Each structure stands twice: as C-alpha cells, then as structure tokens.
Amino acid sequence: MLGMVSSHHGHPLHGFSRLQLAAFQQTGTDVGRWLSWHWDTVVLDALERLHVQAVGACR
C-alpha cells in the first residue's frame, strides 16, 4: 500500500450497495494508478533536475 484515503463521520456508515462498493474500489484503483504515474514522472523528473543542478554547482 502506498497511501490511504479516509473520511471521518459523526457516526458509522453501514449498508453500502454493491454498486457503491464497486465505485469505491474503482476510485482506489484510479487513485493508485495516478499516484504511481506521479511518482514515476513528476517526482523522479524533479529529483533528476535537482541532481543535475547539484552536480553542476560542484564543478
């Protein structure tokens, strides 16, 4: 698990339908894919840029 999304309510929630549970599952899948894409592109690109700048500054 890379992360977790939660919501807080004044009372427990019960009785989700199969459709609602499927929507929760799909949302979790979609968010997980986005987080993976973000890490593999935006974060790694930013780290690479910092590395290049640091190496350049040392020369």
PDB file of N, H, CA, C and O in Angstrom:
ATOM      1  N   MET A   1       0.845  -1.167   0.000  1.00  0.00           N
ATOM      2  CA  MET A   1       0.000   0.000   0.000  1.00  0.00           C
ATOM      3  C   MET A   1       0.894   1.235   0.000  1.00  0.00           C
ATOM      4  O   MET A   1       1.833   1.327   0.791  1.00  0.00           O
ATOM      5  N   LEU A   2       0.605   2.171  -0.876  1.00  0.00           N
ATOM      6  H   LEU A   2      -0.157   2.096  -1.519  1.00  0.00           H
ATOM      7  CA  LEU A   2       1.360   3.414  -0.958  1.00  0.00           C
ATOM      8  C   LEU A   2       0.705   4.552  -0.212  1.00  0.00           C
ATOM      9  O   LEU A   2       1.373   5.512   0.171  1.00  0.00           O
ATOM     10  N   GLY A   3      -0.585   4.459  -0.003  1.00  0.00           N
ATOM     11  H   GLY A   3      -1.128   3.679  -0.314  1.00  0.00           H
ATOM     12  CA  GLY A   3      -1.281   5.543   0.657  1.00  0.00           C
ATOM     13  C   GLY A   3      -2.679   5.130   1.059  1.00  0.00           C
ATOM     14  O   GLY A   3      -3.115   4.011   0.789  1.00  0.00           O
ATOM     15  N   MET A   4      -3.367   6.037   1.700  1.00  0.00           N
ATOM     16  H   MET A   4      -3.012   6.946   1.919  1.00  0.00           H
ATOM     17  CA  MET A   4      -4.715   5.739   2.154  1.00  0.00           C
ATOM     18  C   MET A   4      -5.542   7.011   2.112  1.00  0.00           C
ATOM     19  O   MET A   4      -5.052   8.094   2.434  1.00  0.00           O
ATOM     20  N   VAL A   5      -6.770   6.878   1.723  1.00  0.00           N
ATOM     21  H   VAL A   5      -7.168   5.999   1.461  1.00  0.00           H
ATOM     22  CA  VAL A   5      -7.718   7.979   1.762  1.00  0.00           C
ATOM     23  C   VAL A   5      -8.785   7.601   2.773  1.00  0.00           C
ATOM     24  O   VAL A   5      -9.287   6.477   2.760  1.00  0.00           O
ATOM     25  N   SER A   6      -9.131   8.526   3.643  1.00  0.00           N
ATOM     26  H   SER A   6      -8.723   9.439   3.654  1.00  0.00           H
ATOM     27  CA  SER A   6     -10.168   8.226   4.623  1.00  0.00           C
ATOM     28  C   SER A   6     -11.102   9.426   4.747  1.00  0.00           C
ATOM     29  O   SER A   6     -10.770  10.547   4.363  1.00  0.00           O
ATOM     30  N   SER A   7     -12.257   9.151   5.287  1.00  0.00           N
ATOM     31  H   SER A   7     -12.527   8.240   5.598  1.00  0.00           H
ATOM     32  CA  SER A   7     -13.196  10.220   5.592  1.00  0.00           C
ATOM     33  C   SER A   7     -13.692   9.995   7.017  1.00  0.00           C
ATOM     34  O   SER A   7     -13.721   8.867   7.510  1.00  0.00           O
ATOM     35  N   HIS A   8     -14.068  11.052   7.647  1.00  0.00           N
ATOM     36  H   HIS A   8     -14.044  11.968   7.247  1.00  0.00           H
ATOM     37  CA  HIS A   8     -14.479  10.961   9.045  1.00  0.00           C
ATOM     38  C   HIS A   8     -15.933  11.420   9.165  1.00  0.00           C
ATOM     39  O   HIS A   8     -16.327  12.458   8.635  1.00  0.00           O
ATOM     40  N   HIS A   9     -16.703  10.616   9.874  1.00  0.00           N
ATOM     41  H   HIS A   9     -16.382   9.773  10.305  1.00  0.00           H
ATOM     42  CA  HIS A   9     -18.129  10.878  10.020  1.00  0.00           C
ATOM     43  C   HIS A   9     -18.510  10.830  11.496  1.00  0.00           C
ATOM     44  O   HIS A   9     -17.839  10.193  12.308  1.00  0.00           O
ATOM     45  N   GLY A  10     -19.576  11.503  11.815  1.00  0.00           N
ATOM     46  H   GLY A  10     -20.121  12.021  11.155  1.00  0.00           H
ATOM     47  CA  GLY A  10     -20.055  11.543  13.192  1.00  0.00           C
ATOM     48  C   GLY A  10     -20.615  10.209  13.671  1.00  0.00           C
ATOM     49  O   GLY A  10     -20.787  10.003  14.872  1.00  0.00           O
ATOM     50  N   HIS A  11     -20.895   9.317  12.755  1.00  0.00           N
ATOM     51  H   HIS A  11     -20.755   9.484  11.779  1.00  0.00           H
ATOM     52  CA  HIS A  11     -21.441   8.007  13.106  1.00  0.00           C
ATOM     53  C   HIS A  11     -20.982   6.988  12.055  1.00  0.00           C
ATOM     54  O   HIS A  11     -20.664   7.376  10.931  1.00  0.00           O
ATOM     55  N   PRO A  12     -20.940   5.701  12.397  1.00  0.00           N
ATOM     56  CA  PRO A  12     -20.522   4.684  11.431  1.00  0.00           C
ATOM     57  C   PRO A  12     -21.471   4.640  10.221  1.00  0.00           C
ATOM     58  O   PRO A  12     -22.676   4.854  10.348  1.00  0.00           O
ATOM     59  N   LEU A  13     -20.908   4.366   9.085  1.00  0.00           N
ATOM     60  H   LEU A  13     -19.928   4.192   8.982  1.00  0.00           H
ATOM     61  CA  LEU A  13     -21.707   4.215   7.869  1.00  0.00           C
ATOM     62  C   LEU A  13     -21.886   2.729   7.582  1.00  0.00           C
ATOM     63  O   LEU A  13     -20.918   1.969   7.602  1.00  0.00           O
ATOM     64  N   HIS A  14     -23.094   2.324   7.322  1.00  0.00           N
ATOM     65  H   HIS A  14     -23.881   2.942   7.306  1.00  0.00           H
ATOM     66  CA  HIS A  14     -23.397   0.918   7.053  1.00  0.00           C
ATOM     67  C   HIS A  14     -24.234   0.800   5.792  1.00  0.00           C
ATOM     68  O   HIS A  14     -24.813   1.775   5.312  1.00  0.00           O
ATOM     69  N   GLY A  15     -24.282  -0.389   5.281  1.00  0.00           N
ATOM     70  H   GLY A  15     -23.811  -1.180   5.671  1.00  0.00           H
ATOM     71  CA  GLY A  15     -25.220  -0.702   4.219  1.00  0.00           C
ATOM     72  C   GLY A  15     -24.855  -0.190   2.836  1.00  0.00           C
ATOM     73  O   GLY A  15     -25.736   0.205   2.072  1.00  0.00           O
ATOM     74  N   PHE A  16     -23.575  -0.192   2.505  1.00  0.00           N
ATOM     75  H   PHE A  16     -22.859  -0.513   3.126  1.00  0.00           H
ATOM     76  CA  PHE A  16     -23.206   0.200   1.155  1.00  0.00           C
ATOM     77  C   PHE A  16     -23.709  -0.837   0.158  1.00  0.00           C
ATOM     78  O   PHE A  16     -23.655  -2.039   0.417  1.00  0.00           O
ATOM     79  N   SER A  17     -24.190  -0.365  -0.964  1.00  0.00           N
ATOM     80  H   SER A  17     -24.234   0.611  -1.174  1.00  0.00           H
ATOM     81  CA  SER A  17     -24.653  -1.280  -2.009  1.00  0.00           C
ATOM     82  C   SER A  17     -23.447  -1.834  -2.768  1.00  0.00           C
ATOM     83  O   SER A  17     -22.338  -1.313  -2.649  1.00  0.00           O
ATOM     84  N   ARG A  18     -23.670  -2.886  -3.543  1.00  0.00           N
ATOM     85  H   ARG A  18     -24.571  -3.309  -3.640  1.00  0.00           H
ATOM     86  CA  ARG A  18     -22.590  -3.446  -4.361  1.00  0.00           C
ATOM     87  C   ARG A  18     -22.067  -2.394  -5.338  1.00  0.00           C
ATOM     88  O   ARG A  18     -20.866  -2.329  -5.599  1.00  0.00           O
ATOM     89  N   LEU A  19     -22.953  -1.586  -5.867  1.00  0.00           N
ATOM     90  H   LEU A  19     -23.929  -1.639  -5.655  1.00  0.00           H
ATOM     91  CA  LEU A  19     -22.564  -0.542  -6.808  1.00  0.00           C
ATOM     92  C   LEU A  19     -21.659   0.496  -6.126  1.00  0.00           C
ATOM     93  O   LEU A  19     -20.657   0.929  -6.695  1.00  0.00           O
ATOM     94  N   GLN A  20     -22.023   0.877  -4.922  1.00  0.00           N
ATOM     95  H   GLN A  20     -22.837   0.525  -4.460  1.00  0.00           H
ATOM     96  CA  GLN A  20     -21.199   1.834  -4.178  1.00  0.00           C
ATOM     97  C   GLN A  20     -19.830   1.239  -3.849  1.00  0.00           C
ATOM     98  O   GLN A  20     -18.807   1.908  -3.994  1.00  0.00           O
ATOM     99  N   LEU A  21     -19.813  -0.022  -3.407  1.00  0.00           N
ATOM    100  H   LEU A  21     -20.644  -0.566  -3.290  1.00  0.00           H
ATOM    101  CA  LEU A  21     -18.540  -0.671  -3.093  1.00  0.00           C
ATOM    102  C   LEU A  21     -17.675  -0.794  -4.344  1.00  0.00           C
ATOM    103  O   LEU A  21     -16.458  -0.619  -4.274  1.00  0.00           O
ATOM    104  N   ALA A  22     -18.291  -1.094  -5.484  1.00  0.00           N
ATOM    105  H   ALA A  22     -19.279  -1.237  -5.540  1.00  0.00           H
ATOM    106  CA  ALA A  22     -17.545  -1.164  -6.739  1.00  0.00           C
ATOM    107  C   ALA A  22     -16.978   0.211  -7.100  1.00  0.00           C
ATOM    108  O   ALA A  22     -15.857   0.307  -7.599  1.00  0.00           O
ATOM    109  N   ALA A  23     -17.739   1.263  -6.851  1.00  0.00           N
ATOM    110  H   ALA A  23     -18.650   1.185  -6.446  1.00  0.00           H
ATOM    111  CA  ALA A  23     -17.255   2.624  -7.124  1.00  0.00           C
ATOM    112  C   ALA A  23     -16.077   2.963  -6.213  1.00  0.00           C
ATOM    113  O   ALA A  23     -15.111   3.580  -6.662  1.00  0.00           O
ATOM    114  N   PHE A  24     -16.142   2.571  -4.943  1.00  0.00           N
ATOM    115  H   PHE A  24     -16.926   2.070  -4.578  1.00  0.00           H
ATOM    116  CA  PHE A  24     -15.022   2.787  -4.030  1.00  0.00           C
ATOM    117  C   PHE A  24     -13.782   2.051  -4.534  1.00  0.00           C
ATOM    118  O   PHE A  24     -12.680   2.601  -4.530  1.00  0.00           O
ATOM    119  N   GLN A  25     -13.970   0.813  -4.963  1.00  0.00           N
ATOM    120  H   GLN A  25     -14.865   0.367  -4.966  1.00  0.00           H
ATOM    121  CA  GLN A  25     -12.853   0.012  -5.473  1.00  0.00           C
ATOM    122  C   GLN A  25     -12.244   0.668  -6.706  1.00  0.00           C
ATOM    123  O   GLN A  25     -11.021   0.763  -6.820  1.00  0.00           O
ATOM    124  N   GLN A  26     -13.084   1.117  -7.625  1.00  0.00           N
ATOM    125  H   GLN A  26     -14.077   1.040  -7.533  1.00  0.00           H
ATOM    126  CA  GLN A  26     -12.592   1.760  -8.843  1.00  0.00           C
ATOM    127  C   GLN A  26     -11.860   3.054  -8.522  1.00  0.00           C
ATOM    128  O   GLN A  26     -10.827   3.354  -9.120  1.00  0.00           O
ATOM    129  N   THR A  27     -12.391   3.811  -7.586  1.00  0.00           N
ATOM    130  H   THR A  27     -13.230   3.567  -7.100  1.00  0.00           H
ATOM    131  CA  THR A  27     -11.724   5.052  -7.174  1.00  0.00           C
ATOM    132  C   THR A  27     -10.342   4.747  -6.607  1.00  0.00           C
ATOM    133  O   THR A  27      -9.369   5.424  -6.936  1.00  0.00           O
ATOM    134  N   GLY A  28     -10.258   3.737  -5.765  1.00  0.00           N
ATOM    135  H   GLY A  28     -11.049   3.186  -5.498  1.00  0.00           H
ATOM    136  CA  GLY A  28      -8.970   3.341  -5.196  1.00  0.00           C
ATOM    137  C   GLY A  28      -7.986   2.914  -6.276  1.00  0.00           C
ATOM    138  O   GLY A  28      -6.807   3.265  -6.222  1.00  0.00           O
ATOM    139  N   THR A  29      -8.461   2.167  -7.243  1.00  0.00           N
ATOM    140  H   THR A  29      -9.418   1.882  -7.287  1.00  0.00           H
ATOM    141  CA  THR A  29      -7.613   1.732  -8.350  1.00  0.00           C
ATOM    142  C   THR A  29      -7.122   2.922  -9.157  1.00  0.00           C
ATOM    143  O   THR A  29      -5.936   3.020  -9.474  1.00  0.00           O
ATOM    144  N   ASP A  30      -8.040   3.830  -9.490  1.00  0.00           N
ATOM    145  H   ASP A  30      -9.003   3.751  -9.233  1.00  0.00           H
ATOM    146  CA  ASP A  30      -7.679   5.017 -10.279  1.00  0.00           C
ATOM    147  C   ASP A  30      -6.679   5.903  -9.538  1.00  0.00           C
ATOM    148  O   ASP A  30      -5.709   6.378 -10.129  1.00  0.00           O
ATOM    149  N   VAL A  31      -6.915   6.122  -8.256  1.00  0.00           N
ATOM    150  H   VAL A  31      -7.703   5.736  -7.776  1.00  0.00           H
ATOM    151  CA  VAL A  31      -6.002   6.951  -7.462  1.00  0.00           C
ATOM    152  C   VAL A  31      -4.631   6.279  -7.369  1.00  0.00           C
ATOM    153  O   VAL A  31      -3.603   6.948  -7.474  1.00  0.00           O
ATOM    154  N   GLY A  32      -4.615   4.979  -7.173  1.00  0.00           N
ATOM    155  H   GLY A  32      -5.450   4.435  -7.087  1.00  0.00           H
ATOM    156  CA  GLY A  32      -3.347   4.248  -7.124  1.00  0.00           C
ATOM    157  C   GLY A  32      -2.565   4.377  -8.423  1.00  0.00           C
ATOM    158  O   GLY A  32      -1.350   4.572  -8.401  1.00  0.00           O
ATOM    159  N   ARG A  33      -3.250   4.271  -9.544  1.00  0.00           N
ATOM    160  H   ARG A  33      -4.237   4.113  -9.561  1.00  0.00           H
ATOM    161  CA  ARG A  33      -2.577   4.435 -10.841  1.00  0.00           C
ATOM    162  C   ARG A  33      -2.030   5.846 -10.985  1.00  0.00           C
ATOM    163  O   ARG A  33      -0.909   6.032 -11.458  1.00  0.00           O
ATOM    164  N   TRP A  34      -2.814   6.847 -10.581  1.00  0.00           N
ATOM    165  H   TRP A  34      -3.725   6.696 -10.196  1.00  0.00           H
ATOM    166  CA  TRP A  34      -2.352   8.227 -10.688  1.00  0.00           C
ATOM    167  C   TRP A  34      -1.135   8.458  -9.806  1.00  0.00           C
ATOM    168  O   TRP A  34      -0.171   9.090 -10.237  1.00  0.00           O
ATOM    169  N   LEU A  35      -1.166   7.952  -8.572  1.00  0.00           N
ATOM    170  H   LEU A  35      -1.949   7.438  -8.222  1.00  0.00           H
ATOM    171  CA  LEU A  35      -0.028   8.116  -7.676  1.00  0.00           C
ATOM    172  C   LEU A  35       1.223   7.466  -8.256  1.00  0.00           C
ATOM    173  O   LEU A  35       2.318   8.019  -8.159  1.00  0.00           O
ATOM    174  N   SER A  36       1.060   6.305  -8.852  1.00  0.00           N
ATOM    175  H   SER A  36       0.170   5.855  -8.931  1.00  0.00           H
ATOM    176  CA  SER A  36       2.189   5.621  -9.483  1.00  0.00           C
ATOM    177  C   SER A  36       2.739   6.451 -10.639  1.00  0.00           C
ATOM    178  O   SER A  36       3.953   6.623 -10.757  1.00  0.00           O
ATOM    179  N   TRP A  37       1.855   6.966 -11.490  1.00  0.00           N
ATOM    180  H   TRP A  37       0.869   6.826 -11.394  1.00  0.00           H
ATOM    181  CA  TRP A  37       2.279   7.813 -12.602  1.00  0.00           C
ATOM    182  C   TRP A  37       2.998   9.052 -12.078  1.00  0.00           C
ATOM    183  O   TRP A  37       4.050   9.425 -12.596  1.00  0.00           O
ATOM    184  N   HIS A  38       2.435   9.690 -11.055  1.00  0.00           N
ATOM    185  H   HIS A  38       1.580   9.387 -10.634  1.00  0.00           H
ATOM    186  CA  HIS A  38       3.019  10.910 -10.483  1.00  0.00           C
ATOM    187  C   HIS A  38       4.426  10.644  -9.990  1.00  0.00           C
ATOM    188  O   HIS A  38       5.341  11.420 -10.267  1.00  0.00           O
ATOM    189  N   TRP A  39       4.608   9.553  -9.264  1.00  0.00           N
ATOM    190  H   TRP A  39       3.865   8.922  -9.039  1.00  0.00           H
ATOM    191  CA  TRP A  39       5.932   9.214  -8.741  1.00  0.00           C
ATOM    192  C   TRP A  39       6.904   8.951  -9.888  1.00  0.00           C
ATOM    193  O   TRP A  39       8.032   9.445  -9.880  1.00  0.00           O
ATOM    194  N   ASP A  40       6.459   8.169 -10.876  1.00  0.00           N
ATOM    195  H   ASP A  40       5.543   7.768 -10.883  1.00  0.00           H
ATOM    196  CA  ASP A  40       7.340   7.769 -11.979  1.00  0.00           C
ATOM    197  C   ASP A  40       7.675   8.915 -12.926  1.00  0.00           C
ATOM    198  O   ASP A  40       8.653   8.820 -13.668  1.00  0.00           O
ATOM    199  N   THR A  41       6.913   9.972 -12.924  1.00  0.00           N
ATOM    200  H   THR A  41       6.119  10.049 -12.321  1.00  0.00           H
ATOM    201  CA  THR A  41       7.173  11.070 -13.849  1.00  0.00           C
ATOM    202  C   THR A  41       7.536  12.345 -13.091  1.00  0.00           C
ATOM    203  O   THR A  41       8.692  12.768 -13.122  1.00  0.00           O
ATOM    204  N   VAL A  42       6.613  12.936 -12.443  1.00  0.00           N
ATOM    205  H   VAL A  42       5.674  12.592 -12.418  1.00  0.00           H
ATOM    206  CA  VAL A  42       6.812  14.250 -11.823  1.00  0.00           C
ATOM    207  C   VAL A  42       7.895  14.198 -10.736  1.00  0.00           C
ATOM    208  O   VAL A  42       8.815  15.016 -10.741  1.00  0.00           O
ATOM    209  N   VAL A  43       7.791  13.263  -9.830  1.00  0.00           N
ATOM    210  H   VAL A  43       7.043  12.598  -9.826  1.00  0.00           H
ATOM    211  CA  VAL A  43       8.736  13.204  -8.711  1.00  0.00           C
ATOM    212  C   VAL A  43      10.133  12.846  -9.200  1.00  0.00           C
ATOM    213  O   VAL A  43      11.104  13.506  -8.830  1.00  0.00           O
ATOM    214  N   LEU A  44      10.246  11.815 -10.025  1.00  0.00           N
ATOM    215  H   LEU A  44       9.457  11.279 -10.325  1.00  0.00           H
ATOM    216  CA  LEU A  44      11.567  11.411 -10.493  1.00  0.00           C
ATOM    217  C   LEU A  44      12.199  12.487 -11.383  1.00  0.00           C
ATOM    218  O   LEU A  44      13.410  12.701 -11.324  1.00  0.00           O
ATOM    219  N   ASP A  45      11.403  13.156 -12.197  1.00  0.00           N
ATOM    220  H   ASP A  45      10.419  12.982 -12.245  1.00  0.00           H
ATOM    221  CA  ASP A  45      11.925  14.257 -13.011  1.00  0.00           C
ATOM    222  C   ASP A  45      12.460  15.381 -12.125  1.00  0.00           C
ATOM    223  O   ASP A  45      13.520  15.944 -12.399  1.00  0.00           O
ATOM    224  N   ALA A  46      11.733  15.698 -11.077  1.00  0.00           N
ATOM    225  H   ALA A  46      10.873  15.240 -10.854  1.00  0.00           H
ATOM    226  CA  ALA A  46      12.171  16.748 -10.159  1.00  0.00           C
ATOM    227  C   ALA A  46      13.464  16.344  -9.455  1.00  0.00           C
ATOM    228  O   ALA A  46      14.368  17.165  -9.299  1.00  0.00           O
ATOM    229  N   LEU A  47      13.555  15.090  -9.032  1.00  0.00           N
ATOM    230  H   LEU A  47      12.821  14.423  -9.159  1.00  0.00           H
ATOM    231  CA  LEU A  47      14.775  14.617  -8.377  1.00  0.00           C
ATOM    232  C   LEU A  47      15.957  14.641  -9.340  1.00  0.00           C
ATOM    233  O   LEU A  47      17.068  15.010  -8.958  1.00  0.00           O
ATOM    234  N   GLU A  48      15.717  14.249 -10.584  1.00  0.00           N
ATOM    235  H   GLU A  48      14.814  13.949 -10.894  1.00  0.00           H
ATOM    236  CA  GLU A  48      16.780  14.277 -11.583  1.00  0.00           C
ATOM    237  C   GLU A  48      17.269  15.709 -11.810  1.00  0.00           C
ATOM    238  O   GLU A  48      18.472  15.949 -11.917  1.00  0.00           O
ATOM    239  N   ARG A  49      16.348  16.644 -11.880  1.00  0.00           N
ATOM    240  H   ARG A  49      15.371  16.450 -11.793  1.00  0.00           H
ATOM    241  CA  ARG A  49      16.722  18.056 -12.069  1.00  0.00           C
ATOM    242  C   ARG A  49      17.566  18.555 -10.897  1.00  0.00           C
ATOM    243  O   ARG A  49      18.573  19.233 -11.098  1.00  0.00           O
ATOM    244  N   LEU A  50      17.154  18.220  -9.679  1.00  0.00           N
ATOM    245  H   LEU A  50      16.336  17.669  -9.516  1.00  0.00           H
ATOM    246  CA  LEU A  50      17.941  18.618  -8.503  1.00  0.00           C
ATOM    247  C   LEU A  50      19.338  18.012  -8.546  1.00  0.00           C
ATOM    248  O   LEU A  50      20.316  18.669  -8.191  1.00  0.00           O
ATOM    249  N   HIS A  51      19.427  16.772  -8.977  1.00  0.00           N
ATOM    250  H   HIS A  51      18.632  16.238  -9.266  1.00  0.00           H
ATOM    251  CA  HIS A  51      20.729  16.098  -9.073  1.00  0.00           C
ATOM    252  C   HIS A  51      21.627  16.816 -10.081  1.00  0.00           C
ATOM    253  O   HIS A  51      22.792  17.092  -9.795  1.00  0.00           O
ATOM    254  N   VAL A  52      21.084  17.115 -11.251  1.00  0.00           N
ATOM    255  H   VAL A  52      20.137  16.892 -11.483  1.00  0.00           H
ATOM    256  CA  VAL A  52      21.857  17.812 -12.283  1.00  0.00           C
ATOM    257  C   VAL A  52      22.322  19.176 -11.772  1.00  0.00           C
ATOM    258  O   VAL A  52      23.467  19.567 -11.996  1.00  0.00           O
ATOM    259  N   GLN A  53      21.446  19.889 -11.094  1.00  0.00           N
ATOM    260  H   GLN A  53      20.516  19.571 -10.912  1.00  0.00           H
ATOM    261  CA  GLN A  53      21.815  21.205 -10.553  1.00  0.00           C
ATOM    262  C   GLN A  53      22.913  21.071  -9.485  1.00  0.00           C
ATOM    263  O   GLN A  53      23.847  21.871  -9.443  1.00  0.00           O
ATOM    264  N   ALA A  54      22.790  20.065  -8.639  1.00  0.00           N
ATOM    265  H   ALA A  54      22.032  19.414  -8.674  1.00  0.00           H
ATOM    266  CA  ALA A  54      23.780  19.875  -7.575  1.00  0.00           C
ATOM    267  C   ALA A  54      25.135  19.513  -8.173  1.00  0.00           C
ATOM    268  O   ALA A  54      26.162  20.037  -7.742  1.00  0.00           O
ATOM    269  N   VAL A  55      25.144  18.634  -9.147  1.00  0.00           N
ATOM    270  H   VAL A  55      24.310  18.208  -9.497  1.00  0.00           H
ATOM    271  CA  VAL A  55      26.389  18.244  -9.784  1.00  0.00           C
ATOM    272  C   VAL A  55      27.010  19.442 -10.502  1.00  0.00           C
ATOM    273  O   VAL A  55      28.223  19.643 -10.452  1.00  0.00           O
ATOM    274  N   GLY A  56      26.167  20.238 -11.172  1.00  0.00           N
ATOM    275  H   GLY A  56      25.181  20.074 -11.213  1.00  0.00           H
ATOM    276  CA  GLY A  56      26.653  21.429 -11.857  1.00  0.00           C
ATOM    277  C   GLY A  56      27.237  22.455 -10.897  1.00  0.00           C
ATOM    278  O   GLY A  56      28.200  23.146 -11.231  1.00  0.00           O
ATOM    279  N   ALA A  57      26.660  22.555  -9.714  1.00  0.00           N
ATOM    280  H   ALA A  57      25.877  21.994  -9.443  1.00  0.00           H
ATOM    281  CA  ALA A  57      27.117  23.520  -8.730  1.00  0.00           C
ATOM    282  C   ALA A  57      28.468  23.124  -8.132  1.00  0.00           C
ATOM    283  O   ALA A  57      29.222  23.974  -7.658  1.00  0.00           O
ATOM    284  N   CYS A  58      28.758  21.840  -8.160  1.00  0.00           N
ATOM    285  H   CYS A  58      28.145  21.150  -8.545  1.00  0.00           H
ATOM    286  CA  CYS A  58      30.013  21.340  -7.585  1.00  0.00           C
ATOM    287  C   CYS A  58      31.189  21.515  -8.551  1.00  0.00           C
ATOM    288  O   CYS A  58      32.342  21.370  -8.144  1.00  0.00           O
ATOM    289  N   ARG A  59      30.923  21.817  -9.795  1.00  0.00           N
ATOM    290  H   ARG A  59      29.987  21.934 -10.126  1.00  0.00           H
ATOM    291  CA  ARG A  59      32.001  21.916 -10.779  1.00  0.00           C
ATOM    292  C   ARG A  59      32.588  23.272 -10.845  1.00  0.00           C
ATOM    293  O   ARG A  59      33.507  23.509 -11.629  1.00  0.00           O
TER     294      ARG A  59
END
